[in-house]
Amino acid sequence: THDPDLPLLGDSALGIRSTYHYSIAHKSPENEKFLAKIKELGGSLDEVNMCAVGAFDGIHVIYKMIEATKGKRDPAAAIAAVKSAAWISPRGPVKIDPETRHIQQTVYLREIVREGGRLINREIASFPDQPDTGLRSN
């Protein structure tokens, strides 16, 4: 929800471009299903952000670890089960880099446009398989 003490950008935001790895405007069956489930459970799409998708993906990884270990304590098997995992997230294709164990994902170039009476971050280009740039040493 919007903090009433902060100004809204409104139409002045139209045309602003940014990059990120998720917007609720992402066009995919996985995102449509994700957003539909949030609405079904009483959630507001105005509050869906990368944190929600990150939680979704984190639970996906935990589920795969539990599945591989059959619920038994086996850290090596749990890590091995997801060391090179890849799946289609609501944000798009993601995978775990087997060396760093960090996620690789698509980063989208987005532009704020008005669609259906709302301002959205429409994806206009994509850059697949982006590593975690925080791991760079130079």
GIPE-V631325 format. One record per residue. N is the residue number from 1. RES is the residue in three letters. SS is DSSP state (H for helix, E for strand, C for the rest). PSI is psi in whole degrees, 0 to 359 (* if undefined). D_CENTER is the distance of its C-alpha to the mean C-alpha in Angstrom with 2 decimals. Layout:
n=N res=RES ss=SS psi=PSI d_center=D_CENTER
n=N res=RES ss=SS psi=PSI d_center=D_CENTER
//
This chain:
n=1 res=THR ss=C psi=160 d_center=19.18
n=2 res=HIS ss=C psi=135 d_center=21.05
n=3 res=ASP ss=C psi=118 d_center=23.40
n=4 res=PRO ss=C psi=344 d_center=26.79
n=5 res=ASP ss=C psi=351 d_center=28.04
n=6 res=LEU ss=C psi=139 d_center=25.61
n=7 res=PRO ss=C psi=147 d_center=26.34
n=8 res=LEU ss=C psi=144 d_center=24.08
n=9 res=LEU ss=C psi=327 d_center=23.80
n=10 res=GLY ss=H psi=215 d_center=24.42
n=11 res=ASP ss=H psi=342 d_center=25.69
n=12 res=SER ss=H psi=343 d_center=26.15
n=13 res=ALA ss=H psi=343 d_center=22.42
n=14 res=LEU ss=C psi=131 d_center=22.90
n=15 res=GLY ss=C psi=347 d_center=22.45
n=16 res=ILE ss=C psi=136 d_center=20.52
n=17 res=ARG ss=E psi=146 d_center=18.19
n=18 res=SER ss=E psi=168 d_center=15.28
n=19 res=THR ss=E psi=146 d_center=12.65
n=20 res=TYR ss=E psi=174 d_center=9.05
n=21 res=HIS ss=C psi=8 d_center=5.87
n=22 res=TYR ss=C psi=142 d_center=4.65
n=23 res=SER ss=C psi=145 d_center=7.63
n=24 res=ILE ss=C psi=345 d_center=9.11
n=25 res=ALA ss=C psi=359 d_center=11.47
n=26 res=HIS ss=C psi=127 d_center=9.56
n=27 res=LYS ss=C psi=104 d_center=12.44
n=28 res=SER ss=C psi=152 d_center=12.10
n=29 res=PRO ss=H psi=324 d_center=13.85
n=30 res=GLU ss=H psi=319 d_center=10.95
n=31 res=ASN ss=H psi=320 d_center=9.24
n=32 res=GLU ss=H psi=317 d_center=12.86
n=33 res=LYS ss=H psi=317 d_center=13.60
n=34 res=PHE ss=H psi=311 d_center=10.78
n=35 res=LEU ss=H psi=322 d_center=12.04
n=36 res=ALA ss=H psi=320 d_center=15.56
n=37 res=LYS ss=H psi=321 d_center=15.43
n=38 res=ILE ss=H psi=314 d_center=14.41
n=39 res=LYS ss=H psi=318 d_center=17.33
n=40 res=GLU ss=H psi=325 d_center=19.55
n=41 res=LEU ss=C psi=4 d_center=19.21
n=42 res=GLY ss=C psi=8 d_center=20.21
n=43 res=GLY ss=C psi=160 d_center=17.06
n=44 res=SER ss=C psi=131 d_center=16.82
n=45 res=LEU ss=H psi=339 d_center=14.21
n=46 res=ASP ss=H psi=344 d_center=15.32
n=47 res=GLU ss=H psi=2 d_center=13.74
n=48 res=VAL ss=C psi=127 d_center=10.20
n=49 res=ASN ss=C psi=191 d_center=7.89
n=50 res=MET ss=H psi=330 d_center=5.16
n=51 res=CYS ss=H psi=319 d_center=7.67
n=52 res=ALA ss=H psi=317 d_center=7.65
n=53 res=VAL ss=H psi=322 d_center=4.35
n=54 res=GLY ss=H psi=320 d_center=5.60
n=55 res=ALA ss=H psi=317 d_center=8.81
n=56 res=PHE ss=H psi=311 d_center=8.29
n=57 res=ASP ss=H psi=322 d_center=7.64
n=58 res=GLY ss=H psi=317 d_center=10.40
n=59 res=ILE ss=H psi=323 d_center=12.63
n=60 res=HIS ss=H psi=313 d_center=12.30
n=61 res=VAL ss=H psi=315 d_center=13.62
n=62 res=ILE ss=H psi=317 d_center=16.22
n=63 res=TYR ss=H psi=315 d_center=17.35
n=64 res=LYS ss=H psi=324 d_center=17.98
n=65 res=MET ss=H psi=316 d_center=19.91
n=66 res=ILE ss=H psi=318 d_center=21.98
n=67 res=GLU ss=H psi=314 d_center=22.65
n=68 res=ALA ss=H psi=327 d_center=23.90
n=69 res=THR ss=H psi=0 d_center=26.09
n=70 res=LYS ss=C psi=32 d_center=27.27
n=71 res=GLY ss=C psi=4 d_center=26.61
n=72 res=LYS ss=C psi=154 d_center=29.05
n=73 res=ARG ss=C psi=107 d_center=28.68
n=74 res=ASP ss=C psi=80 d_center=28.14
n=75 res=PRO ss=H psi=320 d_center=25.85
n=76 res=ALA ss=H psi=316 d_center=26.70
n=77 res=ALA ss=H psi=324 d_center=25.87
n=78 res=ALA ss=H psi=313 d_center=22.59
n=79 res=ILE ss=H psi=316 d_center=21.49
n=80 res=ALA ss=H psi=325 d_center=23.02
n=81 res=ALA ss=H psi=334 d_center=21.12
n=82 res=VAL ss=H psi=4 d_center=17.70
n=83 res=LYS ss=C psi=325 d_center=19.05
n=84 res=SER ss=C psi=28 d_center=18.17
n=85 res=ALA ss=C psi=148 d_center=15.75
n=86 res=ALA ss=E psi=141 d_center=13.73
n=87 res=TRP ss=E psi=170 d_center=11.93
n=88 res=ILE ss=E psi=112 d_center=10.16
n=89 res=SER ss=E psi=167 d_center=6.82
n=90 res=PRO ss=C psi=338 d_center=6.10
n=91 res=ARG ss=C psi=349 d_center=4.02
n=92 res=GLY ss=E psi=192 d_center=7.35
n=93 res=PRO ss=E psi=136 d_center=9.49
n=94 res=VAL ss=E psi=157 d_center=8.95
n=95 res=LYS ss=E psi=160 d_center=12.04
n=96 res=ILE ss=E psi=127 d_center=13.81
n=97 res=ASP ss=C psi=122 d_center=16.51
n=98 res=PRO ss=C psi=337 d_center=19.69
n=99 res=GLU ss=C psi=312 d_center=21.45
n=100 res=THR ss=C psi=339 d_center=19.15
n=101 res=ARG ss=C psi=20 d_center=16.94
n=102 res=HIS ss=C psi=158 d_center=13.97
n=103 res=ILE ss=E psi=144 d_center=10.80
n=104 res=GLN ss=E psi=138 d_center=11.19
n=105 res=GLN ss=E psi=169 d_center=8.65
n=106 res=THR ss=E psi=135 d_center=9.30
n=107 res=VAL ss=E psi=134 d_center=9.76
n=108 res=TYR ss=E psi=138 d_center=10.93
n=109 res=LEU ss=E psi=126 d_center=14.15
n=110 res=ARG ss=E psi=156 d_center=14.22
n=111 res=GLU ss=E psi=135 d_center=17.33
n=112 res=ILE ss=E psi=124 d_center=18.08
n=113 res=VAL ss=E psi=164 d_center=20.18
n=114 res=ARG ss=E psi=126 d_center=21.78
n=115 res=GLU ss=E psi=125 d_center=20.90
n=116 res=GLY ss=C psi=33 d_center=22.45
n=117 res=GLY ss=C psi=3 d_center=23.84
n=118 res=ARG ss=E psi=154 d_center=20.58
n=119 res=LEU ss=E psi=131 d_center=19.10
n=120 res=ILE ss=E psi=162 d_center=15.71
n=121 res=ASN ss=E psi=92 d_center=13.71
n=122 res=ARG ss=E psi=131 d_center=14.72
n=123 res=GLU ss=E psi=131 d_center=13.48
n=124 res=ILE ss=E psi=348 d_center=16.73
n=125 res=ALA ss=E psi=157 d_center=16.08
n=126 res=SER ss=E psi=151 d_center=13.72
n=127 res=PHE ss=E psi=91 d_center=14.18
n=128 res=PRO ss=E psi=163 d_center=13.21
n=129 res=ASP ss=E psi=43 d_center=13.43
n=130 res=GLN ss=E psi=130 d_center=13.07
n=131 res=PRO ss=C psi=174 d_center=14.13
n=132 res=ASP ss=C psi=106 d_center=13.68
n=133 res=THR ss=H psi=345 d_center=16.05
n=134 res=GLY ss=H psi=348 d_center=17.14
n=135 res=LEU ss=H psi=354 d_center=19.09
n=136 res=ARG ss=C psi=141 d_center=21.33
n=137 res=SER ss=C psi=353 d_center=24.92
n=138 res=ASN ss=C psi=* d_center=26.35
//
